[in-house]
Amino acid sequence: MKLAKRKLHVDGAEELSLLLGNFDGNLDILSGQTGAELFVDGEDILIGGDDESVETAYTVLDKLIDAIARGEEIDKAKIVYYVSLAKDGDVEEVDKLAKGVVTITAKGKPVKCKTLGQKRYVDEIAKNPIVFGIGPAGTGKTYLAVAAAVGAYKNKSVEKIILTRPAVEAGERLGYLPGDLQSKVDPYLRPLYDALQEMFGLDNYQRLMEKGAIEIAPLAYMRGRTLNNAFIILDEAQNATKEQMKMVLTRMGEGSKMIITGDVTQIDLPAGKTSGLIHAASILKGVEGISVVNFSHKDVVRHPLVMEIIKAYAKDEHRK
C-alpha cells in the first residue's frame, strides 16, 4: 500500500484550538473516521497514511477551517458528516449550508441547515405549496418545518400557523387516558409546542395562541375545514391513514402552504392499514407544486450514535 503525507497550515492559535477541540479530541475523531494519522506541529497539522485516507482527512480539515471562519462550532456530528461527504465526493457542497437563515429564534440564534438534505428540504419548502419530508428520527424534519412556518408568519406570508398530528395512533383512541381532551393530546404535541416556544419565546407564543394565530390540534379536528392563508404542518404523518391524509390535503385553501413529515420506519397503524404518508408520497410524486424530500441517515443531527442505530436497523430490515 502506498503511503502518503500532507501538511495543512492553520493561521492563528485560536483557530487551531477550535479545530483541534479539547485535548485534540477532534483530531482523534477524524483519525478514527478516516484511518489517517494526525499530528500537531506548531500551527501545522501533519497527516499520514494511505493516499485515500490522507486526502479525505486533508479535505475535511480544510472544510472545517472554513466552517470555523463562518463562526460555526466543530463537534463530532459535523466531523462525521463531513467525512461521509468527502468519501462520496460531495464535501464541496457543504459551502451551500452557509447561505440562508430559515428564521431567528427568540434568543437571536439563527436557524440554519446542518446537512445538504436539510438544505434541499428548506429550498423545496420555499418553492412549493406542498412538501413531504420523509426520513428517520433526528433529521430535523419537524424542527425546520416549524422554523419555516415561523419565518413565513413573521414576514406576513401567512396569517396563521396550524400544526397537527395523529394522536397516539391513526384511530386516535384517547379515551383510556386521564383528563380532558387537551391534557390527553398535549404529550403527543409536545415537540411542536417546544419548537414554537423556542422560535417565538414563551410570552409571544402564548399571546399568539390566545389570539388564534397558532393552532395545535389532533388531526381529527381538521375535518370539514378550509384553511386559507395558513402554514400547515402535519407531523408524524406515517400514522395517518389514507383517508385521513386525503382529508387533510384537501383542507388546503388559498394562500396556504403545507408540510407533511414522517418516518416510514416507525408506523404504528393497526395491521392491514396502509400508511397515508407512503400512499400519498407515491401517488403525488411528480405533481407540479408538490415535492417529496427523502432524508437519509447522513442527515441525522442528533448524537452520532443515532446515525449508527438507524444504519443498523436499516441493515436488519434489508436482511429480512
BAFI-3210 file (N, C-alpha, C; in Angstrom, 3 decimals, decimal comma, padded with zeros to 6 digits):
// residues 320
n [1|2|3|4|5|6|7|8|9|10|11|12|13|14|15|16|17|18|19|20|21|22|23|24|25|26|27|28|29|30|31|32|33|34|35|36|37|38|39|40|41|42|43|44|45|46|47|48|49|50|51|52|53|54|55|56|57|58|59|60|61|62|63|64|65|66|67|68|69|70|71|72|73|74|75|76|77|78|79|80|81|82|83|84|85|86|87|88|89|90|91|92|93|94|95|96|97|98|99|100|101|102|103|104|105|106|107|108|109|110|111|112|113|114|115|116|117|118|119|120|121|122|123|124|125|126|127|128|129|130|131|132|133|134|135|136|137|138|139|140|141|142|143|144|145|146|147|148|149|150|151|152|153|154|155|156|157|158|159|160|161|162|163|164|165|166|167|168|169|170|171|172|173|174|175|176|177|178|179|180|181|182|183|184|185|186|187|188|189|190|191|192|193|194|195|196|197|198|199|200|201|202|203|204|205|206|207|208|209|210|211|212|213|214|215|216|217|218|219|220|221|222|223|224|225|226|227|228|229|230|231|232|233|234|235|236|237|238|239|240|241|242|243|244|245|246|247|248|249|250|251|252|253|254|255|256|257|258|259|260|261|262|263|264|265|266|267|268|269|270|271|272|273|274|275|276|277|278|279|280|281|282|283|284|285|286|287|288|289|290|291|292|293|294|295|296|297|298|299|300|301|302|303|304|305|306|307|308|309|310|311|312|313|314|315|316|317|318|319|320]
n.u [000,844|000,564|002,013|001,223|001,877|000,809|000,633|-001,070|-001,545|-002,512|-003,820|-003,163|-003,508|-005,959|-007,817|-006,657|-006,947|-009,750|-010,187|-008,833|-010,090|-011,002|-008,231|-007,187|-009,239|-010,894|-009,187|-008,674|-011,186|-011,448|-009,285|-010,094|-012,305|-011,292|-008,934|-006,481|-003,333|-002,792|-001,024|000,091|002,109|003,379|001,772|000,922|-000,737|000,061|-000,405|-000,716|-000,632|-002,454|-003,071|-005,833|-006,936|-005,398|-006,002|-008,754|-008,849|-007,375|-008,986|-011,337|-010,402|-009,701|-012,226|-013,412|-011,964|-012,882|-015,513|-015,151|-014,244|-016,607|-017,884|-018,985|-019,583|-017,432|-018,063|-018,471|-020,519|-020,531|-017,978|-018,096|-020,121|-018,989|-016,856|-018,254|-019,396|-017,073|-016,014|-017,881|-017,443|-018,721|-018,146|-017,523|-019,917|-020,793|-020,421|-022,698|-024,340|-023,798|-025,237|-028,160|-030,722|-033,165|-034,961|-035,001|-034,383|-036,090|-034,098|-032,304|-030,754|-029,653|-031,445|-030,171|-029,504|-028,040|-027,211|-026,866|-029,166|-031,083|-030,853|-031,788|-034,420|-035,429|-035,144|-036,968|-039,332|-039,525|-040,089|-042,374|-045,933|-046,785|-045,000|-043,442|-041,673|-039,670|-038,212|-035,698|-035,685|-034,434|-033,490|-034,304|-036,718|-039,291|-038,584|-037,333|-039,470|-041,248|-039,657|-039,611|-042,314|-042,614|-040,910|-042,359|-044,677|-043,671|-042,773|-045,140|-046,278|-048,139|-051,148|-051,603|-050,492|-050,749|-050,548|-050,534|-051,106|-051,488|-052,979|-051,602|-052,262|-053,443|-056,192|-056,757|-057,547|-058,203|-059,494|-058,815|-056,936|-056,253|-057,987|-059,038|-059,663|-057,568|-055,466|-055,055|-054,081|-051,874|-049,244|-048,528|-048,266|-046,227|-043,518|-044,023|-045,014|-042,694|-040,821|-042,051|-042,138|-039,436|-038,825|-040,516|-040,444|-041,595|-043,625|-044,553|-045,369|-047,508|-049,252|-049,856|-051,089|-053,380|-054,733|-055,311|-053,580|-051,755|-052,351|-052,705|-053,518|-055,221|-055,266|-057,857|-059,392|-059,190|-061,028|-063,558|-062,885|-061,690|-058,591|-057,266|-054,646|-052,680|-050,027|-049,480|-048,658|-048,343|-047,429|-045,649|-046,805|-046,797|-048,475|-050,995|-053,982|-054,873|-057,294|-057,391|-055,161|-055,906|-058,041|-056,796|-055,052|-056,804|-057,847|-056,519|-056,370|-056,637|-053,589|-052,113|-049,667|-048,350|-046,764|-045,762|-044,661|-042,770|-041,790|-041,252|-040,382|-041,360|-044,106|-047,230|-049,684|-052,624|-052,465|-052,808|-053,640|-052,895|-050,254|-050,967|-049,069|-047,048|-048,601|-049,628|-047,245|-046,338|-048,350|-048,553|-046,101|-044,213|-046,275|-046,916|-045,874|-045,851|-043,552|-041,368|-039,224|-036,615|-034,973|-031,829|-029,769|-027,498|-028,325|-028,950|-028,943|-028,681|-027,204|-024,199|-024,378|-027,023|-027,196|-025,722|-027,339|-029,676|-028,655|-027,963|-030,483|-031,632|-030,048|-030,728|-033,448|-033,186|-032,097|-034,184]
n.v [-001,203|002,167|004,828|008,089|011,578|014,660|018,191|020,569|023,955|026,076|029,196|031,066|030,816|030,653|029,774|027,311|026,040|025,821|024,130|021,787|021,016|019,962|018,652|017,780|016,349|016,437|015,769|013,140|012,005|012,468|010,987|008,421|008,146|008,287|006,809|007,918|009,142|011,713|014,572|017,291|020,029|022,730|025,308|023,711|020,861|017,573|014,962|011,543|008,332|005,981|006,875|007,526|007,863|009,981|012,070|012,338|013,110|015,506|017,081|017,254|018,577|021,021|021,983|022,147|024,211|026,317|026,337|027,127|029,712|030,826|031,040|028,761|025,990|023,259|019,912|016,418|015,324|017,015|016,545|013,790|013,870|015,481|013,825|011,638|012,883|013,625|011,137|010,370|012,176|014,616|016,746|019,381|020,577|021,471|024,141|025,397|025,310|027,447|029,518|031,378|031,764|030,205|031,087|033,287|032,520|033,171|033,944|035,088|033,415|032,207|029,990|027,492|025,294|022,091|019,943|018,699|017,481|018,681|021,303|021,016|020,332|022,670|024,471|023,372|023,733|026,493|026,811|025,325|024,713|022,399|020,109|017,034|015,691|013,120|010,706|009,359|009,530|012,455|013,977|016,556|017,223|018,071|020,247|022,082|022,519|023,835|026,074|027,216|027,819|029,729|031,709|032,384|033,407|035,615|037,239|037,881|036,292|034,378|034,131|032,543|029,772|026,347|023,393|019,912|016,483|012,912|011,629|009,545|007,135|006,149|005,732|007,391|006,841|007,981|007,708|006,141|007,558|009,754|012,824|015,940|016,586|018,242|017,803|015,168|015,066|016,707|015,537|014,284|016,295|017,764|018,080|019,928|022,165|022,797|023,499|025,758|027,511|027,955|029,332|031,627|032,570|032,293|034,082|035,528|033,398|032,360|034,536|034,574|032,112|032,571|034,494|033,037|032,813|030,827|027,431|024,310|021,030|017,798|015,549|014,792|017,053|018,609|018,019|018,908|021,585|024,595|025,769|028,753|031,045|030,019|028,319|025,055|022,239|018,849|016,520|013,460|011,892|009,343|007,826|008,437|007,464|006,442|007,685|009,764|011,225|012,089|013,664|015,775|016,894|017,952|020,045|022,343|025,752|028,942|030,765|029,238|027,000|023,718|021,321|018,023|015,663|012,733|009,422|006,574|004,205|003,896|003,127|003,034|002,040|-000,093|-003,595|-004,301|-001,795|000,791|003,110|006,502|008,361|007,019|006,181|008,650|010,060|008,455|008,498|011,191|012,150|013,955|015,569|018,870|021,496|020,001|018,513|015,856|015,104|013,092|012,078|010,803|008,560|010,089|012,635|012,914|014,793|014,561|012,952|011,324|008,538|007,980|008,000|005,683|003,770|003,939|003,097|000,463|-000,699|-000,392|-002,120|-004,519|-004,719|-004,972|-007,478|-009,141]
n.w [000,000|-000,899|000,853|002,090|002,695|004,056|004,704|006,592|007,027|009,679|010,329|013,057|016,611|017,959|016,036|015,471|017,955|018,144|016,021|016,770|019,176|022,569|024,232|021,792|020,706|018,419|016,351|016,992|016,533|013,781|012,827|013,574|011,917|009,341|009,169|008,887|010,161|012,465|013,431|015,479|014,758|015,837|014,209|012,248|010,827|010,571|008,317|007,810|006,115|004,028|000,557|000,045|002,630|003,618|001,803|002,221|004,945|004,823|003,128|004,658|006,973|005,827|005,073|007,565|008,693|007,122|008,061|010,712|010,272|009,486|011,827|012,908|015,128|015,898|016,083|016,989|015,402|013,155|012,104|011,489|009,582|007,557|006,808|005,728|003,506|002,124|001,439|-000,393|-002,334|-002,198|-000,550|-001,173|-001,477|000,972|001,390|000,600|002,776|004,346|003,426|003,787|006,192|008,045|010,025|012,921|016,272|019,425|021,128|019,501|017,951|014,867|012,759|010,923|008,140|008,639|007,184|003,796|002,928|004,576|003,610|000,994|001,559|002,868|000,765|-001,056|000,373|000,243|-002,431|-003,151|-002,738|-001,363|000,542|001,173|003,808|004,411|006,443|008,748|012,417|014,040|011,947|011,642|010,455|011,457|013,099|011,310|009,603|011,318|011,841|009,285|009,056|011,088|010,092|007,770|008,931|010,335|008,252|007,185|005,208|005,698|007,700|009,808|011,796|011,664|013,337|013,336|014,233|014,088|016,964|019,315|017,751|014,480|014,810|016,871|019,514|022,437|024,775|027,005|028,385|031,173|032,154|030,451|026,910|025,980|027,807|027,263|024,637|024,679|025,405|023,021|021,250|022,190|021,096|019,085|020,454|021,924|019,925|018,766|020,962|021,356|019,013|019,006|021,624|024,982|026,059|023,797|022,232|023,790|023,637|020,891|020,654|022,175|020,663|018,461|016,323|016,277|016,052|017,487|017,122|017,297|014,479|013,702|014,134|011,918|010,010|007,667|007,358|005,713|005,022|004,819|003,835|005,552|007,275|007,275|009,149|009,102|011,264|012,123|010,150|009,159|010,622|009,846|008,249|004,868|004,288|006,169|005,351|002,770|003,536|005,042|003,179|001,341|002,726|002,261|001,493|-000,269|-000,596|001,157|002,645|002,908|004,912|005,188|007,390|008,307|009,453|007,866|008,865|011,351|011,840|013,375|012,805|012,832|011,956|008,527|007,773|005,542|005,399|005,181|004,514|003,030|000,862|-000,199|-000,839|-002,848|-004,916|-005,463|-006,152|-008,449|-009,243|-010,173|-008,081|-005,834|-003,706|-002,855|-000,360|000,595|003,451|004,708|006,721|006,859|007,293|009,926|012,849|015,523|018,386|017,339|017,564|017,017|014,245|013,663|014,876|013,305|010,835|011,505|012,063|009,541|008,004|009,221|008,565|005,833|005,580|006,141]
ca.u [000,000|001,340|001,784|001,278|001,964|000,441|000,711|-002,060|-001,212|-003,651|-003,417|-003,614|-003,654|-007,370|-008,422|-006,115|-007,562|-011,129|-010,130|-008,371|-011,001|-010,391|-007,229|-007,058|-010,284|-011,407|-008,242|-008,893|-012,409|-011,156|-008,396|-010,912|-013,233|-010,591|-007,799|-005,240|-002,647|-002,770|-000,154|000,206|003,478|003,216|000,488|000,708|-001,242|000,700|-001,345|-000,044|-001,448|-002,596|-003,485|-007,249|-007,150|-004,761|-006,762|-010,038|-008,588|-006,952|-010,163|-012,251|-009,783|-009,807|-013,619|-013,674|-011,385|-013,856|-016,669|-014,726|-014,197|-018,003|-018,412|-019,676|-018,936|-016,985|-018,352|-018,310|-021,514|-020,097|-016,810|-018,575|-020,884|-018,045|-016,119|-019,145|-019,496|-015,777|-015,878|-018,791|-017,064|-019,694|-017,836|-017,506|-021,283|-021,127|-020,395|-024,076|-025,006|-023,539|-026,145|-029,566|-031,196|-034,587|-035,572|-034,203|-035,091|-036,380|-032,840|-031,445|-029,924|-030,148|-031,700|-029,584|-029,439|-026,780|-026,848|-027,333|-030,557|-031,878|-030,847|-032,702|-035,763|-035,800|-035,289|-038,227|-040,419|-039,617|-040,544|-043,584|-047,020|-046,872|-043,734|-043,345|-040,348|-039,738|-036,898|-035,563|-035,673|-033,219|-033,047|-034,750|-037,890|-040,314|-037,984|-037,153|-040,798|-041,736|-038,855|-040,104|-043,633|-042,395|-040,377|-043,456|-045,577|-043,002|-042,723|-046,539|-046,697|-049,335|-051,789|-051,828|-049,715|-051,555|-049,751|-051,401|-050,544|-052,355|-052,734|-051,347|-052,259|-054,362|-057,562|-056,870|-058,343|-057,602|-060,404|-058,245|-056,043|-056,967|-058,050|-059,841|-059,046|-056,305|-054,434|-054,811|-053,297|-050,674|-047,968|-048,222|-047,995|-045,167|-042,406|-044,444|-045,019|-041,315|-040,187|-042,665|-041,719|-038,056|-038,787|-041,234|-040,333|-042,784|-044,684|-045,087|-046,058|-048,792|-050,113|-050,292|-052,040|-054,626|-055,452|-055,633|-052,607|-051,148|-053,307|-052,134|-054,683|-055,181|-055,620|-059,305|-060,002|-059,061|-062,107|-064,613|-062,415|-060,863|-057,534|-056,727|-053,551|-052,130|-048,893|-049,987|-047,676|-048,825|-046,271|-045,878|-047,837|-046,791|-049,565|-052,283|-054,490|-055,076|-058,464|-057,009|-054,238|-056,708|-058,819|-056,001|-054,519|-057,885|-058,231|-055,665|-057,070|-055,847|-052,502|-051,593|-048,564|-048,500|-045,612|-046,137|-043,424|-042,961|-040,752|-041,983|-039,893|-041,973|-045,549|-047,966|-051,033|-053,003|-052,157|-053,752|-053,878|-051,815|-049,866|-051,346|-047,862|-046,448|-049,533|-049,684|-045,958|-046,227|-049,255|-048,450|-044,759|-044,220|-047,308|-046,330|-046,215|-045,680|-042,191|-041,102|-037,812|-036,271|-033,763|-031,134|-029,045|-026,469|-028,925|-029,225|-028,184|-028,636|-025,969|-023,706|-024,826|-028,338|-026,928|-025,308|-028,518|-030,547|-027,998|-028,056|-031,846|-031,864|-029,397|-031,513|-034,663|-032,794|-031,819|-035,432]
ca.v [000,000|003,398|005,754|009,498|012,565|016,028|019,145|021,646|025,065|026,778|030,549|031,582|029,864|030,486|028,923|025,969|025,488|025,451|022,989|020,598|020,626|019,658|017,583|017,334|015,344|016,441|015,012|011,720|011,613|012,454|009,849|007,216|008,099|008,205|005,902|008,690|009,540|013,169|015,112|018,747|020,538|024,187|025,668|022,778|019,527|016,591|013,883|010,398|007,146|005,681|008,025|007,882|008,355|011,292|013,057|012,558|013,882|016,851|017,783|017,535|019,619|022,280|022,435|022,513|025,549|027,241|026,414|027,941|031,099|031,301|031,110|027,531|025,129|021,965|018,822|015,094|015,124|017,734|015,851|012,534|014,214|015,934|012,655|010,860|013,616|013,553|009,801|010,305|013,212|015,722|017,664|020,768|021,087|021,991|025,606|025,857|025,369|028,744|030,503|031,336|031,546|029,879|032,095|033,616|032,133|034,272|034,357|035,686|032,416|031,883|028,583|027,174|023,878|021,468|018,927|019,001|017,049|019,742|022,462|020,694|020,372|024,071|025,068|022,888|024,405|027,860|026,808|024,549|024,819|021,182|019,371|015,876|015,446|011,738|010,221|008,855|010,456|013,229|014,676|017,943|017,421|018,873|021,497|023,001|022,890|024,861|027,273|027,809|028,384|030,956|032,691|032,833|034,249|036,879|038,115|038,119|035,468|033,675|034,754|031,566|028,531|025,226|022,183|018,801|015,146|011,872|011,455|008,170|006,247|006,641|005,727|008,465|006,379|008,642|007,604|005,489|008,474|010,618|014,249|016,412|016,336|018,956|017,108|013,875|015,183|017,514|014,822|013,910|017,529|018,461|018,540|021,117|023,255|023,153|024,192|027,081|028,361|028,354|030,300|032,860|032,969|031,807|035,096|035,785|032,167|032,298|035,585|034,142|031,022|033,154|035,198|032,084|032,846|029,495|026,395|022,964|020,184|016,462|015,507|014,673|018,378|019,298|017,601|019,856|022,973|025,093|026,502|029,793|031,891|029,323|027,415|023,854|021,164|017,560|015,806|012,038|011,547|007,904|007,218|008,842|006,524|007,041|008,565|010,969|012,001|012,758|014,698|016,943|017,517|018,694|021,207|023,470|026,810|029,971|031,403|028,347|026,086|022,549|020,441|016,744|014,997|011,435|008,401|005,376|003,029|003,882|003,170|002,418|001,698|-001,497|-004,484|-004,208|-000,404|001,392|004,454|007,558|009,059|006,241|006,213|009,999|010,394|007,655|008,905|012,629|012,474|014,391|016,589|020,199|022,185|019,064|017,978|014,811|015,121|011,932|012,205|009,548|008,557|011,133|013,907|012,896|015,846|014,270|012,274|010,469|007,154|007,830|007,648|004,286|002,963|003,921|002,252|-000,928|-001,144|-000,488|-003,349|-005,626|-004,801|-005,410|-008,919|-009,893]
ca.w [000,000|-000,993|001,952|001,687|003,767|003,696|005,817|006,494|007,919|010,275|010,719|014,351|017,711|018,310|015,013|015,662|019,151|017,808|015,106|017,476|020,240|023,865|024,222|020,389|020,505|017,051|015,523|017,288|015,826|012,349|012,593|013,665|010,787|008,050|009,197|008,752|011,393|012,517|014,471|015,501|014,791|015,818|013,591|011,143|011,115|009,705|008,001|007,210|005,888|002,597|-000,261|000,217|003,985|003,745|001,026|002,897|006,164|004,436|002,600|005,770|007,795|005,083|005,156|008,962|008,874|006,519|008,956|011,857|009,802|009,414|013,187|013,269|016,106|015,398|017,010|016,394|014,348|011,954|011,547|010,897|008,380|006,535|006,319|004,856|002,243|001,447|000,864|-001,540|-003,297|-002,142|000,542|-001,646|-001,408|002,300|001,356|000,419|004,074|004,970|002,852|004,146|007,553|007,965|010,885|014,099|017,494|020,344|021,749|018,480|017,292|013,525|012,466|009,629|007,790|009,032|006,202|002,439|002,862|005,186|002,711|-000,108|002,157|003,069|-000,571|-001,637|001,099|-000,282|-003,830|-003,412|-001,769|-000,556|000,608|002,045|004,359|004,869|006,846|010,126|013,547|014,238|010,734|011,685|009,596|012,129|013,582|010,186|009,122|012,245|011,590|008,039|009,355|011,865|009,155|006,905|009,734|010,645|007,073|006,810|004,075|006,163|008,850|010,865|011,780|012,145|013,491|013,681|014,085|014,636|018,396|019,733|016,586|013,457|015,303|017,853|020,656|023,589|025,907|028,194|029,077|032,125|031,875|029,326|025,612|025,847|028,583|026,629|023,398|024,898|025,315|021,638|020,522|022,913|020,247|018,339|021,437|022,273|018,799|018,623|022,075|021,097|017,912|019,330|023,016|025,684|026,174|022,463|021,834|024,492|023,087|019,563|020,871|022,680|019,597|017,401|015,220|016,313|016,437|017,562|017,380|016,696|013,059|013,526|014,213|010,628|009,119|007,342|007,341|004,616|005,699|003,946|004,326|006,708|007,110|007,929|009,294|009,589|011,793|012,379|009,166|008,865|011,373|009,276|007,254|003,541|004,350|006,901|004,532|001,736|004,220|005,420|001,958|000,676|003,545|001,898|000,784|-000,942|000,137|002,194|002,387|003,757|005,040|005,774|007,808|008,930|009,388|007,434|009,596|012,681|011,624|014,481|012,357|013,014|010,830|007,417|007,422|004,760|005,823|004,252|004,076|001,945|-000,277|-000,789|-001,446|-004,069|-005,997|-005,726|-006,611|-009,840|-009,437|-010,082|-006,842|-004,725|-003,666|-001,863|000,035|001,410|004,253|004,979|007,992|006,813|007,698|011,361|013,529|016,946|018,786|016,239|017,723|016,392|012,857|013,625|015,215|012,134|009,837|011,948|011,856|008,094|007,557|009,728|007,747|004,488|005,634|006,315]
c.u [000,879|000,980|001,968|001,397|001,535|000,528|-000,294|-001,708|-002,487|-003,167|-004,006|-003,878|-005,114|-008,064|-007,949|-006,763|-008,982|-011,162|-009,780|-009,375|-010,257|-009,456|-007,083|-008,105|-010,820|-010,489|-008,413|-010,127|-012,129|-010,262|-009,183|-011,832|-012,533|-009,481|-006,464|-004,644|-002,445|-001,934|-000,111|001,678|003,404|001,832|000,214|000,097|-000,638|-000,224|-000,592|-000,975|-001,503|-003,192|-004,912|-007,511|-006,596|-005,567|-008,102|-009,847|-008,210|-008,152|-011,110|-011,688|-009,915|-011,221|-013,999|-013,108|-012,307|-015,054|-016,354|-014,714|-015,594|-018,632|-019,138|-018,874|-018,546|-017,270|-018,251|-019,277|-021,079|-018,922|-017,237|-019,307|-019,954|-017,245|-016,986|-019,309|-018,204|-015,596|-016,762|-018,463|-017,965|-019,328|-017,803|-018,887|-021,605|-021,092|-021,801|-024,789|-024,827|-024,543|-027,565|-029,845|-032,696|-035,404|-034,608|-035,002|-035,304|-035,119|-031,835|-030,544|-030,480|-030,343|-031,210|-029,634|-028,059|-026,320|-027,390|-028,782|-031,486|-031,963|-031,802|-034,154|-036,250|-035,987|-036,604|-039,429|-040,618|-040,270|-041,929|-044,657|-047,126|-045,540|-043,876|-041,898|-040,346|-038,340|-036,848|-035,586|-034,352|-032,717|-033,548|-035,978|-038,895|-039,763|-037,836|-038,487|-041,396|-040,972|-039,319|-041,470|-043,501|-041,850|-041,465|-044,423|-044,942|-042,938|-044,093|-046,963|-047,953|-049,873|-051,882|-050,904|-050,570|-050,671|-050,642|-050,642|-051,553|-051,994|-052,683|-051,205|-053,317|-055,801|-057,827|-057,771|-057,693|-058,402|-059,797|-057,323|-056,833|-057,028|-058,947|-059,055|-057,680|-055,174|-054,099|-053,885|-051,984|-049,355|-047,553|-047,897|-046,826|-044,009|-042,751|-044,487|-043,594|-040,639|-040,740|-042,224|-040,279|-037,986|-039,382|-040,893|-041,645|-043,916|-045,353|-045,877|-047,439|-049,769|-050,681|-051,279|-053,402|-055,418|-055,743|-054,692|-051,802|-052,210|-052,594|-053,253|-054,482|-055,684|-057,128|-059,996|-059,912|-060,249|-063,134|-064,191|-061,735|-059,855|-056,875|-055,608|-052,903|-050,907|-049,232|-048,879|-048,380|-047,597|-046,641|-046,916|-047,832|-047,921|-050,938|-052,712|-054,604|-056,226|-058,133|-056,077|-054,986|-057,490|-057,987|-055,432|-055,577|-058,443|-057,536|-056,421|-056,115|-054,763|-051,866|-050,425|-048,689|-047,231|-046,066|-044,854|-043,723|-041,794|-041,434|-041,454|-040,519|-043,490|-046,262|-049,391|-051,349|-052,663|-053,237|-054,068|-052,655|-051,519|-050,246|-050,152|-047,216|-047,307|-049,517|-048,377|-045,773|-047,088|-049,113|-047,066|-044,801|-045,310|-046,682|-046,823|-046,117|-044,283|-042,078|-039,600|-037,565|-034,946|-033,122|-030,441|-027,970|-027,001|-029,255|-028,331|-028,257|-027,282|-025,512|-024,135|-026,194|-028,180|-026,569|-026,477|-029,434|-029,961|-028,124|-029,456|-032,168|-031,252|-030,197|-032,786|-034,345|-032,559|-033,093|-036,099]
c.v [001,253|004,336|007,186|010,368|013,917|016,888|020,257|022,728|025,747|028,136|030,924|030,515|029,610|029,558|027,479|025,293|025,019|024,221|021,699|020,093|020,327|018,456|016,948|016,279|015,289|015,670|013,511|011,194|011,478|011,274|008,541|007,035|007,839|007,159|006,597|008,960|011,045|013,640|016,631|019,123|022,057|024,546|024,817|021,480|018,582|015,398|012,765|009,215|006,819|006,882|008,482|008,475|009,763|012,361|013,366|013,431|015,318|017,678|018,178|018,635|020,983|022,850|022,818|023,892|026,607|027,432|027,265|029,419|031,697|031,378|029,868|026,743|023,809|020,909|017,498|014,883|015,798|017,013|014,568|012,814|014,646|014,764|011,840|011,546|013,522|012,201|009,622|011,351|014,429|016,807|019,117|021,415|021,740|023,519|026,185|026,042|026,716|029,799|030,305|031,006|031,310|030,857|032,367|033,227|033,358|034,797|034,903|034,712|032,107|030,377|028,322|025,670|023,331|020,388|019,333|018,570|018,082|020,960|022,235|020,795|021,811|024,777|024,651|023,514|025,814|027,883|026,213|024,740|023,600|020,443|018,224|015,748|014,088|011,254|009,855|009,949|011,212|013,979|016,119|018,245|018,373|020,240|022,514|023,417|023,986|026,167|027,987|028,460|029,700|032,056|033,266|033,738|035,610|037,807|038,318|037,392|034,670|034,393|033,823|030,375|027,437|023,984|021,059|017,490|014,136|011,664|009,977|007,244|006,778|006,698|006,799|008,072|006,872|008,428|007,020|006,411|009,375|012,061|014,613|016,208|016,989|018,237|015,751|014,002|015,936|016,731|014,506|015,127|018,299|018,897|019,798|022,335|023,749|023,949|025,607|028,025|028,815|029,445|031,658|033,423|032,651|032,830|035,354|034,581|032,085|033,342|035,174|032,986|031,577|033,846|034,310|032,106|031,553|028,523|025,046|022,025|018,795|016,495|015,475|016,033|019,155|019,022|018,722|021,305|023,304|026,050|027,479|030,569|031,314|028,502|026,183|022,805|019,942|016,743|014,352|011,478|010,076|007,184|007,753|007,785|007,221|008,036|009,870|011,855|012,757|013,911|015,945|017,651|018,371|019,826|022,476|024,485|027,801|030,534|030,551|027,512|024,932|021,688|019,176|015,994|013,641|010,492|007,075|004,103|002,929|004,040|002,384|002,035|000,226|-002,315|-004,371|-002,800|000,158|002,790|005,470|008,322|008,334|006,329|007,573|010,359|009,653|008,206|010,384|013,057|012,824|015,399|017,964|020,914|021,308|018,464|016,936|014,793|013,949|012,172|010,825|009,639|009,645|012,480|013,966|013,912|015,704|013,641|011,352|009,011|006,919|007,414|006,166|003,356|002,828|003,026|000,781|-001,488|-001,307|-001,767|-004,563|-005,827|-005,346|-006,922|-009,747|-010,200]
c.w [000,000|000,155|001,474|002,919|003,225|004,939|005,560|007,505|008,398|010,772|012,072|015,381|018,051|017,321|015,173|016,864|018,878|016,913|015,852|018,508|021,527|023,762|022,828|020,030|019,090|016,103|015,754|016,557|014,338|011,987|012,609|012,478|009,463|008,009|009,051|010,131|011,366|013,695|014,349|015,629|014,675|015,314|012,352|011,666|010,087|009,550|007,302|007,057|004,415|001,874|000,033|001,593|004,157|003,019|001,678|004,129|005,829|003,970|003,725|006,660|007,129|005,183|006,583|009,279|008,282|007,443|010,180|011,478|009,698|010,792|013,638|014,302|015,455|016,452|016,270|015,231|013,052|011,289|010,844|009,596|007,248|005,963|005,364|003,504|001,445|000,764|-000,361|-002,609|-003,283|-001,136|000,102|-001,526|-000,065|002,344|001,194|001,753|004,751|004,524|003,375|005,595|007,469|008,792|012,043|015,332|018,383|021,015|020,731|017,755|015,908|013,357|011,045|009,386|008,151|008,061|004,839|002,254|003,461|004,271|001,543|000,359|002,296|001,730|-001,215|-000,941|000,553|-001,669|-004,045|-002,344|-000,846|-000,626|001,598|002,500|005,026|005,250|008,308|011,179|013,593|013,027|010,661|010,853|010,218|012,533|012,455|009,579|009,997|012,026|010,321|008,244|010,103|010,969|008,252|007,657|010,011|009,449|006,431|005,534|004,413|007,391|010,049|010,683|012,397|012,169|013,978|013,529|014,588|016,105|018,741|018,529|015,631|013,957|016,330|019,016|021,937|024,880|027,161|028,975|030,020|031,627|030,704|028,031|025,502|026,584|027,977|025,414|023,602|024,786|023,888|020,779|021,127|022,023|019,458|019,254|021,683|021,166|018,638|019,738|021,905|020,037|018,309|020,707|023,704|025,707|024,830|021,954|022,486|023,954|021,727|019,657|021,280|021,578|018,380|016,224|015,157|016,782|016,401|017,970|016,787|015,257|012,827|013,504|012,898|009,690|008,918|007,241|006,014|005,224|004,734|004,636|005,581|006,316|007,941|007,974|009,854|009,973|012,091|011,404|008,775|009,584|010,970|008,259|005,904|003,565|005,068|006,070|003,433|002,358|004,479|004,186|001,262|001,543|003,062|001,057|000,149|-000,023|001,207|001,700|003,367|003,729|005,768|006,112|008,432|008,694|009,074|008,078|010,985|012,571|012,728|014,094|012,619|011,772|009,760|006,974|006,687|005,270|004,758|003,726|002,900|000,691|-000,976|-001,488|-002,759|-005,202|-006,369|-006,215|-008,099|-010,155|-009,236|-008,821|-005,622|-004,809|-002,561|-001,594|000,971|002,122|004,428|006,336|008,028|007,305|009,186|012,061|015,053|017,265|017,650|016,350|017,088|014,938|012,744|013,943|014,013|011,046|010,207|011,733|010,377|007,531|007,995|008,914|006,361|004,444|005,711|004,977]
res [m|k|l|a|k|r|k|l|h|v|d|g|a|e|e|l|s|l|l|l|g|n|f|d|g|n|l|d|i|l|s|g|q|t|g|a|e|l|f|v|d|g|e|d|i|l|i|g|g|d|d|e|s|v|e|t|a|y|t|v|l|d|k|l|i|d|a|i|a|r|g|e|e|i|d|k|a|k|i|v|y|y|v|s|l|a|k|d|g|d|v|e|e|v|d|k|l|a|k|g|v|v|t|i|t|a|k|g|k|p|v|k|c|k|t|l|g|q|k|r|y|v|d|e|i|a|k|n|p|i|v|f|g|i|g|p|a|g|t|g|k|t|y|l|a|v|a|a|a|v|g|a|y|k|n|k|s|v|e|k|i|i|l|t|r|p|a|v|e|a|g|e|r|l|g|y|l|p|g|d|l|q|s|k|v|d|p|y|l|r|p|l|y|d|a|l|q|e|m|f|g|l|d|n|y|q|r|l|m|e|k|g|a|i|e|i|a|p|l|a|y|m|r|g|r|t|l|n|n|a|f|i|i|l|d|e|a|q|n|a|t|k|e|q|m|k|m|v|l|t|r|m|g|e|g|s|k|m|i|i|t|g|d|v|t|q|i|d|l|p|a|g|k|t|s|g|l|i|h|a|a|s|i|l|k|g|v|e|g|i|s|v|v|n|f|s|h|k|d|v|v|r|h|p|l|v|m|e|i|i|k|a|y|a|k|d|e|h|r|k]
***
